[in-house]
C-alpha cells in the first residue's frame, strides 16, 4: 500500500509539471483569436477574401507570416529580413561559358 501511494504521488507530481511546461507558439488549426492573444505584436500583413495574413517579427533578422482561412491557421512561413544596406536586386543567372576553361564551376 505504501509503495502504491508513493507511485501514485509521483505520477501526480509529474503530471502537474506538464501544466507549467512551454506552450507551443504555433500549431496547425490554431484559432486566429488564440494566435493574436499569444502574439500581441502581430500586425496585419494582408487581406484577400477570407484569407488573413499576420506578420510577427521574431528578432532583428527573422519574421513569421501566419495565414488564416476562416479563422483557422492554415499556413506558417518563416522568412529572413533583407539587410537595410543591401537593396533587393534580381539575381543574375549563372552562365555556363564553355570557352573559359579556368572556371572552378566547370571542374
Biopython code that builds the backbone (N, CA, C, O; Angstrom):
import numpy as np
from Bio.PDB.StructureBuilder import StructureBuilder

atoms = [
    (1, "UNK", "N", (0.821, -1.184, 0.000)),
    (1, "UNK", "CA", (0.000, 0.000, 0.000)),
    (1, "UNK", "C", (0.873, 1.259, 0.000)),
    (1, "UNK", "O", (0.571, 2.241, -0.678)),
    (2, "UNK", "N", (1.948, 1.208, 0.765)),
    (2, "UNK", "CA", (2.835, 2.360, 0.865)),
    (2, "UNK", "C", (3.534, 2.619, -0.472)),
    (2, "UNK", "O", (3.682, 3.769, -0.887)),
    (3, "UNK", "N", (3.963, 1.542, -1.143)),
    (3, "UNK", "CA", (4.635, 1.704, -2.434)),
    (3, "UNK", "C", (3.676, 2.241, -3.488)),
    (3, "UNK", "O", (4.054, 3.090, -4.294)),
    (4, "UNK", "N", (2.454, 1.761, -3.489)),
    (4, "UNK", "CA", (1.486, 2.230, -4.486)),
    (4, "UNK", "C", (1.126, 3.696, -4.256)),
    (4, "UNK", "O", (0.897, 4.426, -5.220)),
    (5, "UNK", "N", (1.070, 4.136, -3.014)),
    (5, "UNK", "CA", (0.783, 5.549, -2.748)),
    (5, "UNK", "C", (1.955, 6.434, -3.170)),
    (5, "UNK", "O", (1.748, 7.555, -3.634)),
    (6, "UNK", "N", (3.176, 5.940, -3.012)),
    (6, "UNK", "CA", (4.354, 6.702, -3.458)),
    (6, "UNK", "C", (4.358, 6.809, -4.977)),
    (6, "UNK", "O", (4.643, 7.876, -5.521)),
    (7, "UNK", "N", (4.046, 5.719, -5.665)),
    (7, "UNK", "CA", (3.989, 5.733, -7.130)),
    (7, "UNK", "C", (2.884, 6.674, -7.597)),
    (7, "UNK", "O", (3.091, 7.449, -8.531)),
    (8, "UNK", "N", (1.731, 6.621, -6.970)),
    (8, "UNK", "CA", (0.619, 7.493, -7.327)),
    (8, "UNK", "C", (0.978, 8.963, -7.098)),
    (8, "UNK", "O", (0.678, 9.810, -7.940)),
    (9, "UNK", "N", (1.608, 9.268, -5.982)),
    (9, "UNK", "CA", (2.033, 10.635, -5.689)),
    (9, "UNK", "C", (3.051, 11.119, -6.724)),
    (9, "UNK", "O", (2.982, 12.261, -7.176)),
    (10, "UNK", "N", (3.984, 10.258, -7.095)),
    (10, "UNK", "CA", (4.996, 10.616, -8.098)),
    (10, "UNK", "C", (4.343, 10.900, -9.447)),
    (10, "UNK", "O", (4.705, 11.868, -10.115)),
    (11, "UNK", "N", (3.391, 10.073, -9.851)),
    (11, "UNK", "CA", (2.695, 10.302, -11.116)),
    (11, "UNK", "C", (1.910, 11.610, -11.100)),
    (11, "UNK", "O", (1.910, 12.343, -12.089)),
    (12, "UNK", "N", (1.255, 11.902, -10.006)),
    (12, "UNK", "CA", (0.527, 13.169, -9.890)),
    (12, "UNK", "C", (1.469, 14.367, -9.937)),
    (12, "UNK", "O", (1.156, 15.386, -10.553)),
    (13, "UNK", "N", (2.606, 14.242, -9.293)),
    (13, "UNK", "CA", (3.592, 15.321, -9.292)),
    (13, "UNK", "C", (4.137, 15.561, -10.695)),
    (13, "UNK", "O", (4.239, 16.708, -11.131)),
    (14, "UNK", "N", (4.486, 14.500, -11.400)),
    (14, "UNK", "CA", (4.996, 14.644, -12.766)),
    (14, "UNK", "C", (3.917, 15.162, -13.711)),
    (14, "UNK", "O", (4.204, 15.953, -14.609)),
    (15, "UNK", "N", (2.698, 14.725, -13.514)),
    (15, "UNK", "CA", (1.595, 15.203, -14.344)),
    (15, "UNK", "C", (1.325, 16.680, -14.156)),
    (15, "UNK", "O", (0.989, 17.376, -15.114)),
    (16, "UNK", "N", (1.465, 17.166, -12.941)),
    (16, "UNK", "CA", (1.230, 18.589, -12.691)),
    (16, "UNK", "C", (2.342, 19.452, -13.281)),
    (16, "UNK", "O", (2.116, 20.622, -13.593)),
    (17, "UNK", "N", (3.529, 18.895, -13.437)),
    (17, "UNK", "CA", (4.636, 19.662, -14.020)),
    (17, "UNK", "C", (4.393, 19.954, -15.498)),
    (17, "UNK", "O", (4.893, 20.955, -16.013)),
    (18, "UNK", "N", (3.643, 19.111, -16.183)),
    (18, "UNK", "CA", (3.378, 19.358, -17.602)),
    (18, "UNK", "C", (2.480, 20.567, -17.805)),
    (18, "UNK", "O", (2.483, 21.163, -18.881)),
    (19, "UNK", "N", (1.713, 20.936, -16.788)),
    (19, "UNK", "CA", (0.878, 22.128, -16.900)),
    (19, "UNK", "C", (1.712, 23.392, -17.035)),
    (19, "UNK", "O", (1.304, 24.345, -17.699)),
    (20, "UNK", "N", (2.874, 23.396, -16.408)),
    (20, "UNK", "CA", (3.720, 24.579, -16.406)),
    (20, "UNK", "C", (4.785, 24.541, -17.491)),
    (20, "UNK", "O", (5.667, 25.399, -17.518)),
    (21, "UNK", "N", (4.720, 23.574, -18.374)),
    (21, "UNK", "CA", (5.682, 23.449, -19.470)),
    (21, "UNK", "C", (5.456, 24.532, -20.512)),
    (21, "UNK", "O", (4.491, 25.290, -20.422)),
    (22, "UNK", "N", (6.339, 24.609, -21.497)),
    (22, "UNK", "CA", (6.202, 25.635, -22.529)),
    (22, "UNK", "C", (4.957, 25.392, -23.382)),
    (22, "UNK", "O", (4.630, 24.258, -23.732)),
    (23, "UNK", "N", (4.286, 26.469, -23.698)),
    (23, "UNK", "CA", (3.108, 26.420, -24.544)),
    (23, "UNK", "C", (3.565, 26.583, -25.994)),
    (23, "UNK", "O", (4.317, 27.517, -26.273)),
    (24, "UNK", "N", (3.154, 25.732, -26.924)),
    (24, "UNK", "CA", (3.612, 25.895, -28.307)),
    (24, "UNK", "C", (3.115, 27.221, -28.876)),
    (24, "UNK", "O", (1.952, 27.585, -28.708)),
    (25, "UNK", "N", (4.013, 27.933, -29.551)),
    (25, "UNK", "CA", (3.652, 29.239, -30.099)),
    (25, "UNK", "C", (2.630, 29.111, -31.219)),
    (25, "UNK", "O", (1.663, 29.870, -31.282)),
    (26, "UNK", "N", (2.854, 28.147, -32.099)),
    (26, "UNK", "CA", (2.007, 27.990, -33.269)),
    (26, "UNK", "C", (1.662, 26.510, -33.436)),
    (26, "UNK", "O", (2.484, 25.635, -33.163)),
    (27, "UNK", "N", (0.451, 26.248, -33.881)),
    (27, "UNK", "CA", (0.060, 24.877, -34.189)),
    (27, "UNK", "C", (-0.976, 24.903, -35.306)),
    (27, "UNK", "O", (-1.798, 25.816, -35.387)),
    (28, "UNK", "N", (-0.925, 23.899, -36.156)),
    (28, "UNK", "CA", (-1.866, 23.791, -37.264)),
    (28, "UNK", "C", (-3.282, 23.707, -36.698)),
    (28, "UNK", "O", (-3.540, 22.917, -35.790)),
    (29, "UNK", "N", (-4.187, 24.504, -37.221)),
    (29, "UNK", "CA", (-5.558, 24.507, -36.738)),
    (29, "UNK", "C", (-5.807, 25.477, -35.590)),
    (29, "UNK", "O", (-6.922, 25.555, -35.075)),
    (30, "UNK", "N", (-4.778, 26.216, -35.187)),
    (30, "UNK", "CA", (-4.910, 27.200, -34.108)),
    (30, "UNK", "C", (-5.888, 28.291, -34.543)),
    (30, "UNK", "O", (-5.910, 28.673, -35.713)),
    (31, "UNK", "N", (-6.685, 28.788, -33.619)),
    (31, "UNK", "CA", (-7.641, 29.836, -33.969)),
    (31, "UNK", "C", (-6.931, 31.188, -34.056)),
    (31, "UNK", "O", (-5.895, 31.416, -33.432)),
    (32, "UNK", "N", (-7.519, 32.058, -34.842)),
    (32, "UNK", "CA", (-6.960, 33.398, -35.022)),
    (32, "UNK", "C", (-6.970, 34.166, -33.702)),
    (32, "UNK", "O", (-6.045, 34.922, -33.409)),
    (33, "UNK", "N", (-8.006, 33.970, -32.923)),
    (33, "UNK", "CA", (-8.132, 34.654, -31.632)),
    (33, "UNK", "C", (-7.008, 34.240, -30.682)),
    (33, "UNK", "O", (-6.408, 35.089, -30.022)),
    (34, "UNK", "N", (-6.724, 32.942, -30.612)),
    (34, "UNK", "CA", (-5.657, 32.454, -29.737)),
    (34, "UNK", "C", (-4.296, 32.953, -30.218)),
    (34, "UNK", "O", (-3.447, 33.317, -29.405)),
    (35, "UNK", "N", (-4.084, 32.972, -31.538)),
    (35, "UNK", "CA", (-2.824, 33.467, -32.099)),
    (35, "UNK", "C", (-2.600, 34.927, -31.716)),
    (35, "UNK", "O", (-1.505, 35.299, -31.296)),
    (36, "UNK", "N", (-3.629, 35.748, -31.858)),
    (36, "UNK", "CA", (-3.492, 37.170, -31.535)),
    (36, "UNK", "C", (-3.333, 37.397, -30.038)),
    (36, "UNK", "O", (-2.687, 38.358, -29.620)),
    (37, "UNK", "N", (-3.913, 36.525, -29.237)),
    (37, "UNK", "CA", (-3.755, 36.635, -27.787)),
    (37, "UNK", "C", (-2.321, 36.313, -27.379)),
    (37, "UNK", "O", (-1.777, 36.949, -26.476)),
    (38, "UNK", "N", (-1.699, 35.325, -28.040)),
    (38, "UNK", "CA", (-0.323, 34.942, -27.710)),
    (38, "UNK", "C", (0.704, 35.879, -28.336)),
    (38, "UNK", "O", (1.800, 36.035, -27.798)),
    (39, "UNK", "N", (0.370, 36.505, -29.464)),
    (39, "UNK", "CA", (1.307, 37.367, -30.190)),
    (39, "UNK", "C", (0.716, 38.766, -30.305)),
    (39, "UNK", "O", (0.156, 39.134, -31.338)),
    (40, "UNK", "N", (0.846, 39.533, -29.242)),
    (40, "UNK", "CA", (0.263, 40.873, -29.202)),
    (40, "UNK", "C", (0.945, 41.832, -30.177)),
    (40, "UNK", "O", (0.368, 42.859, -30.534)),
    (41, "UNK", "N", (2.165, 41.510, -30.610)),
    (41, "UNK", "CA", (2.892, 42.374, -31.538)),
    (41, "UNK", "C", (2.598, 42.043, -33.001)),
    (41, "UNK", "O", (3.220, 42.621, -33.892)),
    (42, "UNK", "N", (1.664, 41.124, -33.270)),
    (42, "UNK", "CA", (1.312, 40.742, -34.644)),
    (42, "UNK", "C", (0.622, 41.906, -35.349)),
    (42, "UNK", "O", (-0.235, 42.578, -34.776)),
    (43, "UNK", "N", (1.014, 42.131, -36.610)),
    (43, "UNK", "CA", (0.391, 43.175, -37.418)),
    (43, "UNK", "C", (-0.219, 42.536, -38.657)),
    (43, "UNK", "O", (0.279, 41.531, -39.165)),
    (44, "UNK", "N", (-1.292, 43.128, -39.129)),
    (44, "UNK", "CA", (-1.989, 42.628, -40.302)),
    (44, "UNK", "C", (-1.117, 42.858, -41.526)),
    (44, "UNK", "O", (-0.693, 43.983, -41.788)),
    (45, "UNK", "N", (-0.849, 41.801, -42.270)),
    (45, "UNK", "CA", (0.022, 41.901, -43.428)),
    (45, "UNK", "C", (-0.750, 41.825, -44.735)),
    (45, "UNK", "O", (-0.320, 42.390, -45.741)),
    (46, "UNK", "N", (-1.878, 41.139, -44.735)),
    (46, "UNK", "CA", (-2.645, 41.033, -45.967)),
    (46, "UNK", "C", (-4.050, 40.510, -45.742)),
    (46, "UNK", "O", (-4.298, 39.688, -44.861)),
    (47, "UNK", "N", (-4.973, 41.016, -46.575)),
    (47, "UNK", "CA", (-6.360, 40.556, -46.580)),
    (47, "UNK", "C", (-6.705, 40.179, -48.009)),
    (47, "UNK", "O", (-6.528, 40.979, -48.927)),
    (48, "UNK", "N", (-7.195, 38.965, -48.199)),
    (48, "UNK", "CA", (-7.565, 38.527, -49.536)),
    (48, "UNK", "C", (-8.789, 37.633, -49.417)),
    (48, "UNK", "O", (-8.668, 36.422, -49.231)),
    (49, "UNK", "N", (-9.963, 38.233, -49.523)),
    (49, "UNK", "CA", (-11.195, 37.457, -49.366)),
    (49, "UNK", "C", (-11.314, 36.943, -47.946)),
    (49, "UNK", "O", (-11.339, 37.733, -47.002)),
    (50, "UNK", "N", (-11.389, 35.624, -47.780)),
    (50, "UNK", "CA", (-11.475, 35.026, -46.455)),
    (50, "UNK", "C", (-10.129, 34.672, -45.875)),
    (50, "UNK", "O", (-10.054, 34.044, -44.819)),
    (51, "UNK", "N", (-9.048, 35.070, -46.556)),
    (51, "UNK", "CA", (-7.692, 34.741, -46.103)),
    (51, "UNK", "C", (-7.060, 35.975, -45.461)),
    (51, "UNK", "O", (-7.004, 37.044, -46.069)),
    (52, "UNK", "N", (-6.587, 35.815, -44.230)),
    (52, "UNK", "CA", (-5.959, 36.899, -43.472)),
    (52, "UNK", "C", (-4.535, 36.478, -43.131)),
    (52, "UNK", "O", (-4.309, 35.357, -42.677)),
    (53, "UNK", "N", (-3.573, 37.376, -43.349)),
    (53, "UNK", "CA", (-2.171, 37.085, -43.054)),
    (53, "UNK", "C", (-1.648, 38.092, -42.041)),
    (53, "UNK", "O", (-1.828, 39.300, -42.194)),
    (54, "UNK", "N", (-0.996, 37.576, -41.005)),
    (54, "UNK", "CA", (-0.372, 38.408, -39.974)),
    (54, "UNK", "C", (1.135, 38.221, -40.024)),
    (54, "UNK", "O", (1.631, 37.150, -40.373)),
    (55, "UNK", "N", (1.859, 39.284, -39.667)),
    (55, "UNK", "CA", (3.319, 39.234, -39.606)),
    (55, "UNK", "C", (3.757, 39.459, -38.164)),
    (55, "UNK", "O", (3.298, 40.386, -37.498)),
    (56, "UNK", "N", (4.653, 38.594, -37.694)),
    (56, "UNK", "CA", (5.211, 38.719, -36.348)),
    (56, "UNK", "C", (6.725, 38.764, -36.493)),
    (56, "UNK", "O", (7.327, 37.826, -37.014)),
    (57, "UNK", "N", (7.344, 39.850, -36.036)),
    (57, "UNK", "CA", (8.801, 39.974, -36.089)),
    (57, "UNK", "C", (9.373, 39.240, -34.888)),
    (57, "UNK", "O", (9.079, 39.583, -33.743)),
    (58, "UNK", "N", (10.194, 38.226, -35.155)),
    (58, "UNK", "CA", (10.751, 37.395, -34.078)),
    (58, "UNK", "C", (11.987, 38.036, -33.455)),
    (58, "UNK", "O", (12.118, 38.071, -32.231)),
    (59, "UNK", "N", (12.879, 38.536, -34.277)),
    (59, "UNK", "CA", (14.068, 39.248, -33.802)),
    (59, "UNK", "C", (14.489, 40.190, -34.918)),
    (59, "UNK", "O", (13.699, 40.466, -35.821)),
    (60, "UNK", "N", (15.706, 40.682, -34.874)),
    (60, "UNK", "CA", (16.130, 41.656, -35.882)),
    (60, "UNK", "C", (16.449, 41.012, -37.224)),
    (60, "UNK", "O", (16.806, 41.720, -38.166)),
    (61, "UNK", "N", (16.331, 39.688, -37.342)),
    (61, "UNK", "CA", (16.703, 39.020, -38.582)),
    (61, "UNK", "C", (15.569, 38.215, -39.224)),
    (61, "UNK", "O", (15.580, 38.019, -40.439)),
    (62, "UNK", "N", (14.598, 37.747, -38.449)),
    (62, "UNK", "CA", (13.553, 36.877, -38.979)),
    (62, "UNK", "C", (12.162, 37.380, -38.618)),
    (62, "UNK", "O", (11.969, 38.055, -37.607)),
    (63, "UNK", "N", (11.196, 37.035, -39.470)),
    (63, "UNK", "CA", (9.796, 37.289, -39.163)),
    (63, "UNK", "C", (8.965, 36.094, -39.610)),
    (63, "UNK", "O", (9.403, 35.292, -40.435)),
    (64, "UNK", "N", (7.765, 35.984, -39.057)),
    (64, "UNK", "CA", (6.869, 34.864, -39.335)),
    (64, "UNK", "C", (5.611, 35.408, -39.994)),
    (64, "UNK", "O", (5.045, 36.405, -39.547)),
    (65, "UNK", "N", (5.177, 34.740, -41.064)),
    (65, "UNK", "CA", (3.903, 35.049, -41.696)),
    (65, "UNK", "C", (2.927, 33.931, -41.359)),
    (65, "UNK", "O", (3.174, 32.769, -41.683)),
    (66, "UNK", "N", (1.830, 34.273, -40.715)),
    (66, "UNK", "CA", (0.803, 33.296, -40.346)),
    (66, "UNK", "C", (-0.447, 33.588, -41.165)),
    (66, "UNK", "O", (-0.990, 34.691, -41.106)),
    (67, "UNK", "N", (-0.901, 32.597, -41.931)),
    (67, "UNK", "CA", (-2.060, 32.759, -42.798)),
    (67, "UNK", "C", (-3.249, 32.001, -42.217)),
    (67, "UNK", "O", (-3.158, 30.814, -41.905)),
    (68, "UNK", "N", (-4.360, 32.710, -42.078)),
    (68, "UNK", "CA", (-5.582, 32.133, -41.523)),
    (68, "UNK", "C", (-6.663, 32.114, -42.590)),
    (68, "UNK", "O", (-6.834, 33.075, -43.341)),
    (69, "UNK", "N", (-7.384, 31.012, -42.643)),
    (69, "UNK", "CA", (-8.532, 30.897, -43.530)),
    (69, "UNK", "C", (-9.730, 30.501, -42.676)),
    (69, "UNK", "O", (-9.716, 29.464, -42.013)),
    (70, "UNK", "N", (-10.757, 31.330, -42.698)),
    (70, "UNK", "CA", (-11.955, 31.137, -41.874)),
    (70, "UNK", "C", (-11.605, 31.061, -40.389)),
    (70, "UNK", "O", (-12.220, 30.296, -39.647)),
    (71, "UNK", "N", (-10.626, 31.846, -39.955)),
    (71, "UNK", "CA", (-10.263, 31.921, -38.542)),
    (71, "UNK", "C", (-9.383, 30.805, -38.037)),
    (71, "UNK", "O", (-9.180, 30.689, -36.828)),
    (72, "UNK", "N", (-8.842, 29.961, -38.938)),
    (72, "UNK", "CA", (-8.012, 28.822, -38.541)),
    (72, "UNK", "C", (-6.660, 28.925, -39.245)),
    (72, "UNK", "O", (-6.599, 29.239, -40.434)),
    (73, "UNK", "N", (-5.573, 28.659, -38.510)),
    (73, "UNK", "CA", (-4.223, 28.716, -39.070)),
    (73, "UNK", "C", (-4.038, 27.605, -40.096)),
    (73, "UNK", "O", (-4.174, 26.424, -39.777)),
    (74, "UNK", "N", (-3.723, 27.997, -41.344)),
    (74, "UNK", "CA", (-3.539, 27.010, -42.409)),
    (74, "UNK", "C", (-2.122, 27.004, -42.961)),
    (74, "UNK", "O", (-1.700, 26.014, -43.558)),
    (75, "UNK", "N", (-1.371, 28.107, -42.772)),
    (75, "UNK", "CA", (-0.029, 28.186, -43.358)),
    (75, "UNK", "C", (0.854, 29.049, -42.469)),
    (75, "UNK", "O", (0.433, 30.096, -41.977)),
    (76, "UNK", "N", (2.087, 28.590, -42.273)),
    (76, "UNK", "CA", (3.040, 29.310, -41.441)),
    (76, "UNK", "C", (4.375, 29.353, -42.170)),
    (76, "UNK", "O", (4.903, 28.313, -42.564)),
    (77, "UNK", "N", (4.925, 30.555, -42.351)),
    (77, "UNK", "CA", (6.199, 30.719, -43.047)),
    (77, "UNK", "C", (7.136, 31.554, -42.188)),
    (77, "UNK", "O", (6.716, 32.526, -41.560)),
    (78, "UNK", "N", (8.408, 31.171, -42.165)),
    (78, "UNK", "CA", (9.421, 31.984, -41.501)),
    (78, "UNK", "C", (10.338, 32.519, -42.583)),
    (78, "UNK", "O", (10.861, 31.759, -43.399)),
    (79, "UNK", "N", (10.531, 33.821, -42.586)),
    (79, "UNK", "CA", (11.353, 34.466, -43.615)),
    (79, "UNK", "C", (12.428, 35.311, -42.962)),
    (79, "UNK", "O", (12.332, 35.705, -41.800)),
    (80, "UNK", "N", (13.458, 35.576, -43.758)),
    (80, "UNK", "CA", (14.573, 36.389, -43.278)),
    (80, "UNK", "C", (14.417, 37.803, -43.810)),
    (80, "UNK", "O", (14.105, 38.007, -44.983)),
    (81, "UNK", "N", (14.637, 38.774, -42.939)),
    (81, "UNK", "CA", (14.591, 40.172, -43.352)),
    (81, "UNK", "C", (15.818, 40.495, -44.188)),
    (81, "UNK", "O", (16.918, 40.031, -43.889)),
    (82, "UNK", "N", (15.630, 41.291, -45.234)),
    (82, "UNK", "CA", (16.763, 41.742, -46.039)),
    (82, "UNK", "C", (17.468, 42.859, -45.279)),
    (82, "UNK", "O", (16.806, 43.751, -44.750)),
    (83, "UNK", "N", (18.792, 42.830, -45.214)),
    (83, "UNK", "CA", (19.508, 43.910, -44.525)),
    (83, "UNK", "C", (19.248, 45.259, -45.192)),
    (83, "UNK", "O", (19.059, 45.327, -46.407)),
    (84, "UNK", "N", (19.237, 46.321, -44.407)),
    (84, "UNK", "CA", (18.956, 47.657, -44.930)),
    (84, "UNK", "C", (20.037, 48.125, -45.896)),
    (84, "UNK", "O", (19.758, 48.908, -46.803)),
    (85, "UNK", "N", (21.257, 47.657, -45.713)),
    (85, "UNK", "CA", (22.348, 48.096, -46.572)),
    (85, "UNK", "C", (22.368, 47.348, -47.895)),
    (85, "UNK", "O", (23.124, 47.720, -48.792)),
    (86, "UNK", "N", (21.558, 46.304, -48.043)),
    (86, "UNK", "CA", (21.566, 45.502, -49.262)),
    (86, "UNK", "C", (20.221, 45.654, -49.967)),
    (86, "UNK", "O", (19.238, 45.039, -49.554)),
    (87, "UNK", "N", (20.162, 46.471, -51.032)),
    (87, "UNK", "CA", (18.882, 46.638, -51.727)),
    (87, "UNK", "C", (18.475, 45.344, -52.431)),
    (87, "UNK", "O", (19.315, 44.524, -52.803)),
    (88, "UNK", "N", (17.163, 45.188, -52.603)),
    (88, "UNK", "CA", (16.667, 43.999, -53.300)),
    (88, "UNK", "C", (16.977, 44.124, -54.783)),
    (88, "UNK", "O", (16.418, 44.975, -55.474)),
    (89, "UNK", "N", (17.860, 43.282, -55.260)),
    (89, "UNK", "CA", (18.236, 43.276, -56.663)),
    (89, "UNK", "C", (17.977, 41.890, -57.220)),
    (89, "UNK", "O", (18.203, 40.890, -56.538)),
    (90, "UNK", "N", (17.503, 41.826, -58.460)),
    (90, "UNK", "CA", (17.312, 40.497, -59.044)),
    (90, "UNK", "C", (18.661, 39.816, -59.239)),
    (90, "UNK", "O", (19.643, 40.455, -59.616)),
    (91, "UNK", "N", (18.697, 38.525, -58.981)),
    (91, "UNK", "CA", (19.948, 37.798, -59.132)),
    (91, "UNK", "C", (20.194, 37.501, -60.601)),
    (91, "UNK", "O", (19.274, 37.163, -61.346)),
    (92, "UNK", "N", (21.442, 37.632, -60.999)),
    (92, "UNK", "CA", (21.828, 37.346, -62.373)),
    (92, "UNK", "C", (21.957, 35.841, -62.543)),
    (92, "UNK", "O", (22.541, 35.177, -61.687)),
    (93, "UNK", "N", (21.426, 35.289, -63.628)),
    (93, "UNK", "CA", (21.584, 33.846, -63.842)),
    (93, "UNK", "C", (23.041, 33.511, -64.141)),
    (93, "UNK", "O", (23.743, 34.278, -64.800)),
    (94, "UNK", "N", (23.481, 32.371, -63.654)),
    (94, "UNK", "CA", (24.852, 31.925, -63.893)),
    (94, "UNK", "C", (24.933, 31.367, -65.301)),
    (94, "UNK", "O", (24.182, 30.465, -65.674)),
    (95, "UNK", "N", (25.857, 31.917, -66.076)),
    (95, "UNK", "CA", (26.018, 31.457, -67.451)),
    (95, "UNK", "C", (27.165, 30.471, -67.512)),
    (95, "UNK", "O", (28.244, 30.727, -66.978)),
    (96, "UNK", "N", (26.936, 29.362, -68.153)),
    (96, "UNK", "CA", (27.975, 28.359, -68.330)),
    (96, "UNK", "C", (28.693, 28.658, -69.631)),
    (96, "UNK", "O", (28.159, 28.417, -70.713)),
    (97, "UNK", "N", (29.892, 29.180, -69.525)),
    (97, "UNK", "CA", (30.682, 29.561, -70.686)),
    (97, "UNK", "C", (31.717, 28.475, -70.938)),
    (97, "UNK", "O", (32.629, 28.287, -70.132)),
    (98, "UNK", "N", (31.584, 27.762, -72.045)),
    (98, "UNK", "CA", (32.497, 26.659, -72.356)),
    (98, "UNK", "C", (33.875, 27.137, -72.793)),
    (98, "UNK", "O", (34.828, 26.358, -72.782)),
    (99, "UNK", "N", (33.995, 28.404, -73.178)),
    (99, "UNK", "CA", (35.289, 28.922, -73.626)),
    (99, "UNK", "C", (36.233, 29.180, -72.464)),
    (99, "UNK", "O", (37.445, 29.245, -72.669)),
    (100, "UNK", "N", (35.723, 29.328, -71.266)),
    (100, "UNK", "CA", (36.547, 29.625, -70.101)),
    (100, "UNK", "C", (36.870, 28.316, -69.391)),
    (100, "UNK", "O", (36.036, 27.792, -68.653)),
    (101, "UNK", "N", (38.066, 27.782, -69.604)),
    (101, "UNK", "CA", (38.465, 26.507, -69.014)),
    (101, "UNK", "C", (38.983, 26.660, -67.597)),
    (101, "UNK", "O", (39.184, 25.655, -66.915)),
    (102, "UNK", "N", (39.207, 27.874, -67.131)),
    (102, "UNK", "CA", (39.754, 28.100, -65.799)),
    (102, "UNK", "C", (38.670, 28.282, -64.735)),
    (102, "UNK", "O", (38.982, 28.574, -63.581)),
    (103, "UNK", "N", (37.427, 28.115, -65.106)),
    (103, "UNK", "CA", (36.338, 28.320, -64.155)),
    (103, "UNK", "C", (36.277, 27.172, -63.156)),
    (103, "UNK", "O", (36.302, 26.011, -63.562)),
    (104, "UNK", "N", (36.198, 27.466, -61.859)),
    (104, "UNK", "CA", (36.127, 26.395, -60.859)),
    (104, "UNK", "C", (34.787, 25.655, -60.907)),
    (104, "UNK", "O", (34.679, 24.542, -60.394)),
    (105, "UNK", "N", (33.768, 26.264, -61.519)),
    (105, "UNK", "CA", (32.470, 25.604, -61.604)),
    (105, "UNK", "C", (32.459, 24.491, -62.646)),
    (105, "UNK", "O", (31.660, 23.559, -62.553)),
    (106, "UNK", "N", (33.338, 24.585, -63.632)),
    (106, "UNK", "CA", (33.375, 23.585, -64.696)),
    (106, "UNK", "C", (34.133, 22.336, -64.298)),
    (106, "UNK", "O", (34.019, 21.313, -64.974)),
    (107, "UNK", "N", (34.899, 22.387, -63.228)),
    (107, "UNK", "CA", (35.743, 21.245, -62.855)),
    (107, "UNK", "C", (35.015, 20.239, -62.038)),
    (107, "UNK", "O", (35.593, 19.224, -61.649)),
]
sb = StructureBuilder()
sb.init_structure("model")
sb.init_model(0)
sb.init_chain("A")
sb.init_seg("    ")
for serial, (resi, resn, name, xyz) in enumerate(atoms, 1):
    if name == "N":
        sb.init_residue(resn, " ", resi, " ")
    sb.init_atom(name, np.array(xyz, "f"), 0.0, 1.0, " ", f" {name:<3s}", serial, name[0])
structure = sb.get_structure()
